[in-house]
């Protein structure tokens, strides 16, 4: 059904992909998601399920059935990267995280498309200049977004983040540490019955509970219970939530940005079967398989941490289906539309140009951050963000001009 398409289809697909990808993070930052403190893997599961369903709907459009093992490899790139990206959205904001991983994805995609796959451009130096302009612009958008979000988080004397506990949170002390940990699973009977005066009755060192995987260490500072955003120790290094958020967004750009590279090799195996939407069944099925594998791994880690199957099961994150089904499915649908558009853009424009153009989604996410979530406030910061956006768009236009036409990249 797409035989009559040319590069125009690629441009349209890239625009649709950018709009959808720039908006999929909105449900993730919704009030419902924040209240539930939804686990990134849970949100990713919603996305993977919807993506799987969309992948097989193409059969109704007349697309013949086709499956390749390369789809599983794409899933291995997408699922871990996207899960890390969700954590980035939750911790450092939509505009910052999408801008960061977009810039990294552009660099990764362009490098592979031009220097590995040998895709054609009129002038490699000018194409590199265009990529440089995009990176500078995206960096500026991330920077001026970050100024507001960083200022909104109070800092301790040592530079770590501090967030006050609310009345609905209790405290857990681990068996091997005196660090106080935040736990949001408080029963209705216990709600409101505890105060700072009976803190000792809340802490039960003799009967420790198995805390969630993300452990936030807390201190008692001058009578006010605060949490320092230290969540993980890796090889002796300590990270704050914000630092892990930047790491998550970076991971999504470096690792998740490779998700469509296997499409190139799938088309080499069978150009007819895996051109256009033919690859969608493979990548969506492979992604669901990888997601299931991630849950098995997560359960195994949970059992190991809690020293029992029952304890490991109880420590697993909730899907909050009653509160999150709509937001989870909406995020999955928007992301699926973005993925479909990105696949078509890569097919008709190539990896270096097609996938790069879809990363203009950061413009859309930035607008959501400014106009809806108020992530950027103040005239100067908003103005500088738009200046950075104009530089990015100029880079996109230069890159499109430098792309040498002449047929579909099959």
N, C-alpha and C positions, 0 to 999 in steps of 0.2 A: 504493500500500500504506500510505501515511501519511495518507490522507484523513481517517481517524477521529481523528487526533491533535489535541490542543489544547495549551494552555500547559503542561500537565503534562509533555508530551513535551519541551518546551523546557527545563524544570527538570532532568529526568533527563539530557538530553543535555549540559547545562552541567556537571553533576556528573561524568559520565563523561569529558568533555573535560578537566576540571580534574585528575582522577586521572591520565589518560594524559599530559597535557602536563607535569604536575609530576614525572613519572617518566622522560620520554624522555631527560633529561640524564644519567641514571645510567650507561647504556652509554658515553656520551661521556667520563665520568670514570673508567671502568674501568681496571684495571691494564694490560690489553692495549692500550687506547688510549694510555695514558701512555707505555708502553714504545715504541710505534710512533711517538709524537709525530705523530699523525694530522693531516693538513692539514684545516682547517675546510671547504674546498670539497669535499674527498674525502668527509668525513662527510655533508655536505649532499647529495652525489650519491647516497649510499646511501639517504638519506631521500627524495629526489625519485623514485628508481626505485620504491621500495616504495609511495609515495604514488600514483604513476601506476598501478601494478597494482591497488591498492585502489580507485582511481577507476573502473576499468573492471569490477571485480567486481560493482558495483551492477547491471550489466546482468543478472547471474544472479538478482538479487532482483526482477526484473520492472520495473526502472526503464527507461523508453524512452530511446534514444540522443538526446542533445542536446549541441550544442557552440556556445559563443559566444565571440567575440573578447575579451569581458570577462575570461575565464579567463586569457588571456595577461597582461593588466594585473595581475590578482591574483598571477600568478607573478612579475612584475617587482617587486611589493612583497615577496612572501614570500621568494624565494630569496636576494637580497642581505641582507635583514634577518636571516633565519635563519642564514646563513653567519657574519655578524658576531656573532650571539648565541652560536654554537658557540665562537667565539674567546673570547667573554666567559666562558663556562663553563670553558674550559680555563685561563684566566689568573687570574680572580678568584673562581672557585668557583660551585657550583650555586645555593646559597641567595642569594648576593649578586646574581648576574647575573639570575636569574629574578625576584627581587624588584624589581630596578631596572626591567627592561623591562616587567614587569607593571604597575607604577605608571604608567609613561609610556603604555602601551597603554590603560589605563583612562581616563586623561585625554583621550587622542586619540579613543578610541571614543565616550566620553560626549559630547564636544564636537561631533563630527560627527553622532551619532545624535539628540541633542536639538536642537541649534541649526541644523544644516544640513538633516537629514531631517525635522525637526519631529515626532519621535516623542513620544508623550504620557506625561506623568508627572502625578501628583496635585498636586505642588507643586515647582516648579523650585528655589526656595531650599533646601527640605529635601533634594531630590535632589543639589544641589550640596554640601550639608553632608555627605551620605553619601559622596560622592566624596572630599571633603576628609578624612573620617575614614579612608577606605581608603588615601589617599595618605600620611597621617601614619603609619598602622599599617605600611604596606609600607616606608616610609622607615626606621622603627624597626627592622624585621626586617633590612633591608639593613645598617643601621648596626651592630647588635650582631653580625651575621655578619662584617662587615668587620673588626671589632676583632681577631678571632682570626686571620683570614687575613692581615691586614696585619702582625700581630706575628710571624707565622711566617716572614716574608721578611726576611732581614738586609739592612740598609741601609748604603750608603756614606756618607761625610761630607757629600756633597752631596744626599743623600736618594734616590739611585737604588738600585735593587734589585741585590743581589749574590748570585750562586748559584755554588757550586763546580762545576767540571767533574768529571765522573766518568771512570773509566779507559777507557771505551769511546768517548770523544770525541777527535777530533783537531782541529787548528787550521788555518785557512785565512787567508792574508793577501791582500787584494784588490790589484789592480794599481795602484790610485790612492790607496790608503790604507795606513797601517801598522797599522790596527786589526786585532786578531786576532778571527776569527770562528769560531763553533762549528759543527762539522760532525759529524753522528752516523753518517755512512755510512763506517765504518771496516771494512776487510776483516778476515777472521779471522786472516790471517797477520800483519797489522800490529798486531792487538790485543795489548797487553801488551809490545810490543817497544820502545815509546817511553817516555821518562821526561822529567822536567823538565831533566835534564842534556843531553839531545840535542834540545832544543827547536829549535835552529837547523836540524837535519836535517829537521824536519817542515815548516818554513816554506820555501816555494819561490816567491819573488817573481817569478822569471823565467818560471814556468809556472803562472800563476794559474788556479784553477778557477772555474767559474761557480757561485756560492753560491746557496742557496735564496733565495726572495723575502724571507723574514724574516731579516734580518741582525742578529745580536746582537754588539755590540761588546764586546771584552774588554780587560783590562789585566793586566799582570804586576805584582802587588802583594806585595812582600816575599817573593818566591819562591813564593807561592801563586797559581795561575792562577784568576782569578775572572772572571765576566762581569757587566757592567753592563747592566741590562735595557733599554738603548737599542736600539730596533729599527727606527725609521723617522724620516725627516726629511721633513716636509711644509711647504712654503712657509717654510722656515727654522726651523720649530718642531721640537723634539726630544721624542719620546714614549717612555716606558718601556712595557714589556709590560703592566704593571698599568693604566697610564693608557689604553692602547689597549683593554684588556679592558673598562673602564668605557665607553669610546667605542663599542665593539662592542655592548654590552648596550643602551646608549642608542639606537643606530641601529636595533636590532631593535624597540625600543618605538615609536620615532617612525615609521620606514618600514615595518617588518614589521607593525606594528599596523594598517596600512591594508589588509591583504590581503583582507578581506571587504567592503570598501566597494564594489568593483565589483559584488558580488552584488546590491546594491540596484538598480543600473541594469539588470542582466541581468533581474531580475524585472519591471522596467518594460517591457522589450522583449517578454517572454513569461512572464507570471505562472505559467502551468501548467508549462512546461518546466523552469524554473529555480527552482522552489520545492523545499525539502527537498534530497534527495540529487541532484536533477537538475543541480545546478551542479558536482558533484564531478568529473565527467568533464572539464569545461572547465578548472577550476583545476588539476587534477592534470596534465593534458596540457600546459597552458600553463606550469606550473612545470618540467616536464621539458624543454620547449623553451628556457626561459630558462636552465636549468642547462647545457644543451648550448652555448648561446651564451656562457655564462660561461667554459666550458673553451676555446672558440675564442679568446676575448679573452685568457684567461690564457696560452695558447700563443703568441699574437702578442706579448704583453709579454715572455714568456720568450725568444723569438727575438730581440727587440730588445735585451734585456739581455745576452744571451750572444753576439750578433753572428753567429750561425749557427743553421741549423735543427737540426742534430745536437746542438749545445750546448744549445739551447732545449729540445729533447725530453728530454735527459738531466737537465735541471734541474727538470723537471716532478715534482710530488709523486707518491709511490707510493700505490696503493690498499691495500697490505698485505692482500690478500684472504684469504690463508691464516689470518692472525691476527684479522682484523677483520670477516669476513663476518657472523658471528653478531651481534656487537655493533652493527655498522652496520645490519643488517636489523631488529634489535630496536628500535633507536632510531627507525628509519623507521616501523615498525609502530605503536609507541606514539604517535608524532607524528601519524600518519595517523588513528588512532582519535580523537585530540584534535581534529584538524581536522574530521572528520566530525561530532563532537559540537558543535563551535563553529558549524558551518554550520546545523545543526538548531536550536541555541539562538538564533541570530540570526533565523532564519525565524519561530520561534514566540514569541520574546520581544522581538525588535527589536535593532538595533545597539547602542544605548546601554546596555540592560540585559543582553541575551543575551551579547554578547561580553565585557562587563565581568565578568559572573559567572564566565566561563571563566578569567579571570585569577587566580582564587583558587588556581590551580595553584601559586602561590608558597608556599602553606601546605604542600602536599605536597613540593615541592622543598626547603623549609626543613627538614621532618622528615627527609628523606633526608640532608640536610647535617648535621643534628645527630646522628641515631641511627646512620647508616651511615658517612658520610665524616668524622665528628668535626670538622666545620668550625667548630663553636661548642663551646667547653669552658668549664667554670666555672659554678657554680650561678647566680651573679648574671646572667651574660650569657644563659644559657639561659632564666632566669626573665623577663628583660626582653624576650627574643625572643617568648616566649609572651604577655606583656602586649601587645606590639605586634600579635601575631596576633589576640588577642581584639578589639582596636580595629578591626582590618581586618574581621573577621567581623561585628562590630556595624554597620559601614558597609555591608557586603553585605546584611544583613538590612533595614536602613533603606531601601536602594535598592530591594530587592524589594518592600517595602511601598509605596513611593512610585510604583512602576510601575502605571500604570492599565491594567487588563485590558480584555478586550472583543474578543477575536478574534486570529487569527493574523496576523502582520505579513507579508502577501504583497503 
